[in-house]
Amino acid sequence: MSPEEATIETLRRWSQALLWLSIILPTLGALAAGARYYVERYEKQLSSQITTAAIQQARQDASIAREKTAPRRLSAEQRAAMTPILSQLKGQPVAFACRLMDGESCDYATELAKFFLDTGCAVPEPIKTSLNDFPGFLVITTHGKVDPEIVQVLASAFGAAGIPTRIDAIQESSLSPWYQDVVHIIVGRKAP
């Protein structure tokens, strides 16, 4: 083969190689673009799932925080659980007291007092001068001569409603005024 033929053959081979490169490179580019599309799509799905999970966690945390800071209220279920038990106390006097300068415990004591009044108990005006600090529970106490059965019925009613309650004697000077010969329910501050 002459030098001219060798040069022509080399050019022909280079031409074929360039032809193949012109076919392969765009194909590789298309494959790369397709792969990039699917990778980005998967990344967006993962990002969306992570964002959704973070939003759900934030909502759950906010709900828990609201529950912790929300004032106590009697639920319909609690009312339904206590009503048949409290029917045994129709006409019986039951007094309520709350912490001095504690709006939340006084609101809860007032709500309880109204509920007891609605079930037929004789409920005097709530006492709002208690110096007692019973975090998260109620104390059932007596002043004067009181039928011990009333105390047990009250404890049973609060137990049925899932309201933390204790039966205890408290200092006379920690509450004023007292209603004579009456069971007193002292509402403590909300549990932290």
Secondary structure, 3 states (H helix, E strand, C coil): CCHHHHHHHHHHHHHHHHHHHHHHHHHHHHHHHHHHHHHHHHHHHHHHHHHHHHHHHHHHHHHHHHHHHCCCCCCHHHHHHHHHHHHHHCCCEEEEEEECCCHHHHHHHHHHHHHHHHCCCECCCCEEEECCCCCCCEEEEEECCCCHHHHHHHHHHHHHHCCCEEECCCCHHHCCCCCCCEEEEEECCCCC
